[in-house]
Amino acid sequence: MTQPDDHPLRCFTAAVEDSDMRLDRYLGRECPDYSRVRLQEFIKSGRVMVNSTPAKPSLPLREGDVIALDIPLETTPSPLAAQEIPLDILFEDNTLLVLNKPAGLVVHPGAGNREGTMANALLHHCPGIGVAGGVERPGIVHRLDKETSGCIVAVKTEAAHLALSTQFASREVEKTYLALVDGVLRMPHGKIDAPIGRHPVHRQKMAIVERGRSALTRYRLRASQEGKSLVECHPLTGRTHQIRVHLKHLGHPVTGDPAYGRRGSHTRHFLHAWKITFTHPATGKRLSFTASPGSDFPAWALAALDE
C-alpha cells in the first residue's frame, strides 16, 4: 500500500480462529476506536488492503491474511505535546530506539491521560519522529502495560513501523519476560496453551475462555524462595495480558497484580520484559537486547539471573 508520510498505518494478521470472519467484523474487533460504519467507509474507499489487494467489507478472512488499514489524517485527534521525560535508551540509530521502560510509565495516551507518557517523551527526544505509528502513538510499534518494565522498541519512520509491525504479526520477534509469582512451581518447565478473550463480566480484564483467541506461553522456573518463584516466560502469541492471565491459570499469579492476583503491599505487578530479538528493518541484521530488572525485584531473584 502506498501512503503519504502523514497517514498512520495499522497492520494485522488473521489467526486460525479468524477464518471465515467478515473483514468489517474483524476490523471492528481490532479497531474499537472507530465505528463499524466508519471502518466500512475506509474499506469502500480503498483504504484497507488484504494481502496487498483492495477488499470488500464482506470478504471472509483466512488464516495468515495480512490486513493493512491506512487511516486518513483528518480522522485522528490533534497531535500530542512533546515533554521532557527521561528515557533509558539501550540502543538508538536513525531508524529506531530500544528502551528500558520503567514500571509506572504509560506507553501512549488513553482516555483522560494526555500527558506524561512514553509517546510524549519520544516526541521531545525525536522531534522528527512525525506520525510513525499514528499521531496518537508516535513511534509506538508494540506496548507494555503501565506496571510492566523492560524492553520496548520505538521507531522513527513509517517504513520501520510497517516492517516491525509485520515482524510482530508474523511472530518473528522473540520476547522473553521475567515474572515474580506467588507460590512455588511444582513443574520446573512447561507450556500453557489456553485461549484468551474478554472476561465475560469484567470487560476491562481478560480471561481463559472457550472461544477465545489461541494463546501459547512457554515457561521455566529460574529460582524459588520466600514463597515466591522467578519464572522465565516466552509468549509465542501476543494476546492482551497473556502472561498475567496464563500464570493465573497455572495457579501462580504475578506478585502484586491486582487484576489477576493480589496487590498486597506492593506498588506494581512484578512483570519485566527482559529480552527482545528482532530483525533491524533497515540493515536486515538480527539484533538482541537485554534490560536488567529493577532493584524492586528481590535480591535472590536478581542473583538467580547470574547463575
MOCORWO-V368384 format. One record per residue. SS is DSSP state (H for helix, E for strand, L for the rest). PSI is psi in whole degrees, 0 to 359 (none if undefined). D_LAST is the distance of its C-alpha to the last C-alpha in Angstrom with 2 decimals. Layout:
[[SS | PSI | D_LAST] [SS | PSI | D_LAST]]
This chain:
[[L | 136 | 48.11] [L | 131 | 49.63] [L | 145 | 49.18] [L | 160 | 50.20] [L | 336 | 47.49] [L | 18 | 48.16] [L | 114 | 47.72] [L | 146 | 44.40] [E | 133 | 43.20] [E | 137 | 41.24] [E | 142 | 39.88] [E | 159 | 38.97] [E | 126 | 38.39] [L | 134 | 40.08] [L | 173 | 38.00] [H | 324 | 39.42] [H | 352 | 40.50] [H | 356 | 42.48] [L | 134 | 44.72] [L | 2 | 48.42] [L | 138 | 47.78] [E | 146 | 50.29] [H | 315 | 49.04] [H | 326 | 50.47] [H | 318 | 48.87] [H | 312 | 45.45] [H | 326 | 45.80] [H | 324 | 47.07] [H | 318 | 43.83] [H | 339 | 41.55] [L | 67 | 43.65] [L | 348 | 44.74] [L | 358 | 45.78] [L | 144 | 48.77] [L | 160 | 51.61] [H | 321 | 52.42] [H | 315 | 55.68] [H | 319 | 54.02] [H | 322 | 51.55] [H | 326 | 54.50] [H | 318 | 56.18] [H | 317 | 53.20] [H | 312 | 53.36] [H | 334 | 57.13] [L | 7 | 57.07] [L | 14 | 54.73] [L | 1 | 51.65] [E | 126 | 49.56] [E | 139 | 48.60] [E | 115 | 47.24] [L | 45 | 45.94] [L | 16 | 47.76] [E | 134 | 51.06] [E | 142 | 52.96] [L | 162 | 52.99] [L | 156 | 55.15] [L | 327 | 54.05] [L | 3 | 54.69] [L | 125 | 52.58] [E | 130 | 50.49] [L | 158 | 46.90] [L | 155 | 44.99] [L | 132 | 41.30] [L | 351 | 39.85] [L | 135 | 42.70] [E | 119 | 41.69] [E | 126 | 43.58] [E | 127 | 44.12] [E | 118 | 45.91] [E | 108 | 47.53] [L | 123 | 48.36] [L | 143 | 51.35] [H | 324 | 50.71] [H | 348 | 53.53] [H | 355 | 51.78] [L | 152 | 48.80] [L | 172 | 48.81] [L | 154 | 49.38] [L | 156 | 46.63] [L | 165 | 44.09] [L | 138 | 44.14] [L | 134 | 41.85] [L | 141 | 39.95] [L | 93 | 38.03] [L | 129 | 34.69] [L | 139 | 31.56] [L | 134 | 29.21] [L | 98 | 25.62] [E | 120 | 26.07] [E | 330 | 23.19] [E | 144 | 25.77] [E | 137 | 29.57] [L | 198 | 32.40] [L | 349 | 35.91] [L | 321 | 34.83] [E | 172 | 31.92] [E | 148 | 29.31] [E | 124 | 25.73] [E | 154 | 25.13] [E | 97 | 22.50] [E | 129 | 24.72] [L | 153 | 24.51] [L | 138 | 25.03] [L | 345 | 28.77] [L | 122 | 30.02] [L | 139 | 32.26] [L | 311 | 32.08] [L | 159 | 35.82] [L | 150 | 38.99] [E | 193 | 40.27] [L | 124 | 43.30] [L | 11 | 44.14] [E | 87 | 41.15] [L | 349 | 42.35] [L | 167 | 40.51] [L | 21 | 37.20] [L | 170 | 35.21] [H | 325 | 32.97] [H | 318 | 36.02] [H | 320 | 38.16] [H | 320 | 35.63] [H | 322 | 35.54] [H | 327 | 39.33] [H | 317 | 39.32] [H | 324 | 36.63] [L | 79 | 38.11] [H | 335 | 41.86] [H | 11 | 42.51] [H | 340 | 40.13] [L | 227 | 43.29] [L | 32 | 42.91] [L | 112 | 40.18] [L | 354 | 39.12] [L | 151 | 42.23] [L | 338 | 43.73] [L | 340 | 42.00] [L | 57 | 38.56] [L | 121 | 38.74] [L | 354 | 35.86] [E | 124 | 34.03] [L | 318 | 32.77] [L | 176 | 30.53] [L | 161 | 29.68] [L | 148 | 27.16] [L | 157 | 28.40] [L | 315 | 29.33] [L | 351 | 26.53] [L | 132 | 23.80] [E | 172 | 21.98] [E | 198 | 20.40] [E | 130 | 21.47] [E | 141 | 25.15] [E | 138 | 27.55] [E | 151 | 31.11] [E | 162 | 33.86] [L | 349 | 36.92] [L | 157 | 39.29] [H | 323 | 40.78] [H | 318 | 40.03] [H | 323 | 36.30] [H | 314 | 36.45] [H | 316 | 38.16] [H | 315 | 35.82] [H | 325 | 32.60] [H | 321 | 34.28] [H | 320 | 35.11] [H | 319 | 31.53] [H | 316 | 30.38] [H | 325 | 33.35] [L | 9 | 32.74] [L | 34 | 29.01] [L | 347 | 28.04] [L | 127 | 25.61] [E | 128 | 22.02] [E | 138 | 20.39] [E | 128 | 17.01] [E | 155 | 16.97] [E | 132 | 14.82] [E | 130 | 16.92] [E | 122 | 16.88] [E | 161 | 19.39] [E | 137 | 21.68] [L | 174 | 21.27] [L | 123 | 18.89] [L | 138 | 18.78] [L | 321 | 20.45] [L | 126 | 19.44] [L | 343 | 15.76] [E | 164 | 17.00] [E | 191 | 20.41] [E | 149 | 22.77] [E | 113 | 25.23] [E | 93 | 28.54] [L | 128 | 31.00] [L | 144 | 33.61] [E | 138 | 33.62] [E | 182 | 36.76] [E | 140 | 38.44] [L | 133 | 38.67] [L | 337 | 42.25] [L | 308 | 43.09] [L | 94 | 40.67] [L | 346 | 41.00] [L | 353 | 38.45] [L | 162 | 35.70] [E | 165 | 34.40] [E | 164 | 34.26] [E | 116 | 33.94] [L | 148 | 37.51] [L | 319 | 39.30] [L | 28 | 40.63] [L | 182 | 37.72] [E | 141 | 36.02] [L | 140 | 33.56] [L | 133 | 29.92] [E | 128 | 26.81] [E | 128 | 23.18] [E | 147 | 20.31] [E | 159 | 17.34] [E | 146 | 14.27] [E | 129 | 12.68] [E | 324 | 9.14] [E | 156 | 9.95] [E | 141 | 13.37] [E | 150 | 15.06] [L | 33 | 18.53] [L | 15 | 20.03] [E | 162 | 17.85] [E | 142 | 15.27] [E | 120 | 12.94] [E | 132 | 14.08] [E | 126 | 13.56] [E | 138 | 17.18] [E | 98 | 19.10] [E | 123 | 22.78] [L | 353 | 25.03] [L | 172 | 28.04] [L | 55 | 28.76] [L | 152 | 30.67] [L | 129 | 31.21] [L | 25 | 28.70] [H | 307 | 27.26] [H | 318 | 23.76] [H | 317 | 25.28] [H | 317 | 28.07] [H | 320 | 26.03] [H | 326 | 23.58] [H | 316 | 26.71] [H | 327 | 28.20] [H | 345 | 25.25] [L | 10 | 26.09] [L | 78 | 23.15] [L | 154 | 24.41] [E | 132 | 22.39] [L | 133 | 22.48] [L | 11 | 25.38] [L | 105 | 27.04] [L | 338 | 30.79] [L | 323 | 31.87] [L | 4 | 29.88] [L | 234 | 28.72] [L | 139 | 29.37] [L | 316 | 29.25] [L | 220 | 29.28] [L | 6 | 28.83] [L | 157 | 26.52] [L | 359 | 27.87] [L | 166 | 25.89] [L | 143 | 24.13] [L | 74 | 20.34] [E | 131 | 19.97] [E | 127 | 18.38] [E | 94 | 19.03] [E | 312 | 15.69] [E | 152 | 16.74] [E | 140 | 20.17] [E | 131 | 21.70] [E | 171 | 25.48] [E | 126 | 28.35] [L | 126 | 30.05] [L | 340 | 33.57] [L | 318 | 35.33] [L | 339 | 33.59] [L | 3 | 32.32] [L | 145 | 28.95] [E | 124 | 25.79] [E | 145 | 23.60] [E | 141 | 20.07] [E | 149 | 18.96] [E | 136 | 16.03] [L | 119 | 16.76] [L | 141 | 14.33] [L | 157 | 15.23] [L | 169 | 17.70] [L | 353 | 17.60] [L | 345 | 19.40] [L | 146 | 16.23] [L | 149 | 15.25] [H | 323 | 13.16] [H | 328 | 10.97] [H | 318 | 10.46] [H | 322 | 9.69] [H | 328 | 7.14] [H | 336 | 5.34] [L | 342 | 5.54] [L | 354 | 3.79] [L | none | 0.00]]
